[in-house]
Amino acid sequence: MEGQLQRVVGRNLRRIRLQRGHSQEAFADVLGVHRTYLGSVERGERNLTLRTVEHLADQLGVEPIGLLVDE
């Protein structure tokens, strides 16, 4: 299904954000991105590069695969 992996990454980011008790704006600051960009990633609207996935995972202190696996 096209775009499925984008949605999985978005759901995982949202799950991590909520687990850590951050607003979207605060979480965007943690990741070093703009809030509207984070929102579009969480909705699965962004086609992220592997480099971006690695960067997000590094900022969160998780393995990149953790953002890619559908839980």
Secondary structure, 3 states (H helix, E strand, C coil): CCCHHHHHHHHHHHHHHHHCCCCHHHHHHHHCCCHHHHHHHHCCCCCCCHHHHHHHHHHHCCCHHHHHCCC
